[in-house]
């Protein structure tokens, strides 16, 4: 059903309702996620898989082993947040 | 195109991992001016107007504030900033140590890692402070390959401030509810027995006191052998609770060996009578059937392996 005459239609789900009433727009994707995606593609385009994997495993993964799992603990509490790595 | 890292580049990998481990666990937070400078760079890069910035103590406080200011739940998406340490270290390595182009944005993220989780909105930017993180060892001992675990016995292991909903409690790497650490007197026999997670149960029993638990739960020692101690506690009309206490064969970093209480199926092997049977009964096939038809097979296999 659609809204008519300035009134919200019946039976719209709660999320839709909140979105229509929400005042703020989240820019995390535009400001942060898109840039990480761009960086990733730049590296992928200039580094062979073997060298990329070596840095991935010995830098990124090592940090994840020590730090990343703390994040998992916090993510459980905020299940609606997203993984931007 | 980089096909292979040079020896010199390879030699620097561990330095980058260790540097970003420390950044990932640091609770240091910059001045208001620096926060503004870091956040403004993200907005300006995307051609957006820099909104007012609010600094809060934790993600839960950020969520509360965002909702109060009119953000819909679906709009609450965090950028992880300092907790993207692994990825940022990866990009920083390539930017600093190789000749690849067009990755100057790495600096935005390197600077961004000075901050905690952040909500970028058009009307406001909400920046979280970083928690104080407690491990079993001091921060300076945490290095690549050590796999340290969260641990604190007198408060949250991930601490955003007293009573904060974002706090995480952990004992020896096992995440537990706040009362297990802050108010162990609230742990009861019933609480322990309904706990389904074996590691959390172990922490609760430790906090309650092992001998006290067995005494208070009026558990009967059914059998004791080389495999452990088998306890049984009647639960009225319900199936009896049976647990076997075993010693973990893996040595802890401090040289000790932890005791584990494992709940076992009282009906296994036609009714458990020995600790050996109890331990053997914990080995199951994918379909749930016993892996060892006879508990002695479990024993024989261990002897053959030794």
Interface residues (C-beta under 8 A of the other chain):
Chain A: X15 X18 X19 X21 X22 X23 X24 X25 X26 X27 X28 X29 X30 X31 X32 X33 X34 X35 X36 X38 X39 X42 X43 X46 X47 X48 X50 X51 X54 X55 X56 X58 X59 X60 X61 X62 X63 X64 X65 X66 X67 X68 X70 X71 X73 X74 X77 X78 X80 X81 X82 X84 X85
Chain B: X1 X2 X3 X4 X5 X10 X13 X14 X16 X17 X20 X21 X24 X25 X42 X43 X45 X46 X48 X59 X60 X63 X66 X69 X70 X71 X72 X73 X74 X75 X76 X77 X78 X79 X80 X83 X84 X85 X86 X87 X89 X90 X91 X93 X94 X98 X100 X101 X102 X103 X105 X106 X108 X109 X112 X117 X118 X119 X120 X121 X122 X123 X124 X133 X142 X143 X144 X145 X146 X147 X148 X150 X158 X165 X166 X168 X170 X175
